[in-house]
């Protein structure tokens, strides 16, 4: 409760209290879960009316800065997220969407407000509200290349394309490298968005066998001989949904098979920021690789900013043209904001805060699921949970949905129609760690319950 805010001289006092609270959270002076002074105590400290503090605390809660607990007081929030207003009926916690958490330490809303104010001050918004280059400006691509080069040392701004999210990027790459009827190889369980993109273009996906280390190189070679594919799609770092991260030796073996069979690699690095030492396979075969890197999982999906590294400048131009067909251009205002974050250190701070929260939530999941059959990555956003034989996947998902939880079954990821008997649990969408623990408790109780109990009315 030891908080004495410094207020700006201008503006309403209640707004000054909220801004001071936001500043002190961002600076680390206030930390998650810290109890704030009572309304009366803060009013006396600042020599203001009680109604002013009450208005400030109400506004801080509306903005997701604080939580009020009946009989206990007001506390700094864990996550700066508000209760979902458009959640499906009956769903209290949606564990089906693989969202990043929004920890209070990331200060996303504060950084957005300050970043946009700085853009308006320095450049104005007029140019950012008009049409721009489909693949991003030379300046923005250069800034992005400098930031991404720490993870992808082979990156060059001339080969980089900025996309409004990975989904558009994957569709653009498929447009550039395939024709209807072509075959693309994938893991037998793969990202549903890629399945959807391939289906919309008439591209046939063929699943390749994997083992505990990821896609099997021998199986990949055999699939090349059988199906004459145009490309292979891989998600080698914190695979969605299985959580597998392919090791360096296996990555080299897969790169050799891809080169030997003259394939194009479409590599999805959605979760690479959480495992920065895992060098993308694309860096081993840059001349035949498209590397898609998104900010949706390490920052926020609503930014709609992703980057695609193409094999060469001509290929990058082709992807930019395809993106123009698909989505015209990335949103210039969001790209400009992200570029500022890359340059001023905000991007690093946000990724670090999200990664720390993701790791903490993984710890909670591992503790809750002890004794059950699951796969997880200590820095990932999801868990792959094998179901007991007493349940069908559909029955289990329906059962926990009646308890207020949404999960996604393996059927959504299956390429060959033979999914594993499992579900994916997304950990980031829960509003707080406490909500996540409660949701995991519901899952554990369901795992231990006989399936027939769910049919009793």
Buried (B, 14 or more C-beta within 10 A) or exposed (E): EEBEBEBEEEEEBBBBBBBBBBBBBBEEEBEBEBBBBBBEEBBEEBEBEEEBBBBBBBBBBEBBBBBBEEEEBBBBBBBBBEEEEEBEEEBBBBBBEBBBBBBBBBBBBBBBEBBBEEBEEEEEEEEBEEEBBBBBBEEBBBBBBEBBEEBBEBBBBBBBBBBBBBBBBBBBBBBBBBEEEBBBBBBBBBBBBBBEBBEEBEBBBBBBEBEEBBBBBEBBBBBBEEBEBBBBBBBBBBBBBBBBBBEEEBBBBBBBBBBEBEBBBBBBBBBBBBBBEBBBBBBBBBEBBBBBBBBBBBBBBEBBBBBBBBBEEEBBBBBBBBBBEBBEBBBBBBBBBBBBBBEBEBBEBBBBBBBBBBBBBBEBBEEBBEEBEBBBBEBBBBBBBBBBEBBEBEBBBEBBBEBBBBBBBBBBBBBEEEBBBBBBBBBBBBBBBEBBBBBBEBBBEBBEBEBEEBEEE
